Amino acid sequence: MISVNQLHHQVTSGEDNLVILDNVNFAIERGQSVAITGSSGSGKTTLLSLLAGLETPTSGEIIAQNQCISSMSEDERASFRAKNVGFVFQSFHLIPGLTALENVALPLELSGNPDAQSIAKDYLSKMGLAKRLTHNPTQLSGGEQQRVALARAFCVRPPLLFADEPTGNLDEKTGEHIIDLLFALHQETQSTLILVTHEARLASTCDQKLVLAQGQIHES
């Protein structure tokens, strides 16, 4: 499903080149759940962004869905993401001027799905938000906003789902509820789930754990 070969990524900081990822190699099978862990500043979010096609590496190869996304143009990567990728952010990234229903329906409508509204309602109901359809993000709690974000990511049934610290802005009880919902949807859709987390329980729930240290990956 995803193959990473000799991945290297660096950024310029002043007059120096800062190496974030150095000769990273690993493979993820279709339908697996994978946790990327490591200390703060170890490059976890950078790696996730590269795997999702949000950024391009300095060198190396990323194969996803039998396509080399690391060699794609920006427009090609945008098209790839629209067809294959769902993303859940730590800070939710809901559109403030839209209701919960409109936020979830938007990616479906952009893909031309004629049943966007009914599918969005169904996923919000699965999230326990059937009575919050017309509420804007500012009228929802953090946990409710993250449930809307989960519904938005899963409703298009992407083969690849990425999550960046999905419980990072939530209290422990709410975070545990989000973890349960995340894995229930993962099982239902049979997506490949790749997430960045500091949460031990969330990482231990995954099939595979990749630990980032000094720019390199260690499996555990």
Secondary structure as UniProt FT lines:
FT   STRAND          2..13
FT   TURN            14..15
FT   STRAND          16..28
FT   TURN            30..31
FT   STRAND          33..38
FT   TURN            40..41
FT   HELIX           44..51
FT   TURN            52..53
FT   STRAND          59..64
FT   TURN            65..66
FT   STRAND          67..68
FT   HELIX           69..71
FT   HELIX           74..84
FT   STRAND          85..88
FT   TURN            90..91
FT   TURN            96..97
FT   HELIX           100..110
FT   TURN            111..112
FT   TURN            114..115
FT   HELIX           116..126
FT   TURN            127..128
FT   TURN            130..131
FT   TURN            133..134
FT   HELIX           137..139
FT   HELIX           142..154
FT   TURN            155..156
FT   STRAND          160..164
FT   TURN            166..169
FT   HELIX           172..189
FT   STRAND          192..196
FT   HELIX           200..205
FT   STRAND          208..213
FT   TURN            214..215
FT   STRAND          216..219
//
